[in-house]
């Protein structure tokens, strides 16, 4: 009797519908196929176009490992809706995120081929909490390990939390923290539109630049700053802090992160990202924290390297 390996059968053909991964634009969809491979285990095929306007906008010679965070988020969406029966439209928040790059060389590219791989994950639901952890494989290489801890809200509880959090901060008092971004080459970017921090107001503290017209960060209408922008702001702040300390350039790669997201960040109130760095040239550990109206909203530790990718 012949059995079919569900992982080997995954297709890297057309992407799934945007609604499957809570996206609006087909350009922002990375998942191409998915399968259940165990009671709590799943495999998701993902492909990122070589010319994606955000995730391929990198001065280095490798695919951006940080794009796997968005692919992992989409895998999280697929699993909870397609396999765990969580209704679409259920408010969800990621509270903790970790990533470790095991093989940076697997992300090498000449700039003309997509990033393509398989996410293998295990998902455990305990009440309203979801834990998802797994690996991203590029071919046979185990390129990265990731984990999310998320929470599901009822619509009423989400509305109450948002009203309470907004009441603690002076929101809606201005046009929002659009700001002026720093030069893209300072944070390893080519396109200024993908820069999400401005010039430091004081040493190692960078204002967030929140552009609600950005096609990737705001692919849909959020009532808060999306996690993808917060992660990018922490990374860019770490790059600037490390560069100003003479430890690395803006082209360094993110290879490890442990991040906590405590509360939502409002789109219409200024926020800043503070950073402190340590390490040696080419190998940096950065401690970061995003603050808004004197409230710590997100924090974590990132590691950067200028090792070849």
Order of alpha helices (4+ residues) and beta strands (2+ residues): beta-beta-alpha-beta-beta-beta-beta-alpha-beta-beta-alpha-beta-beta-beta-beta
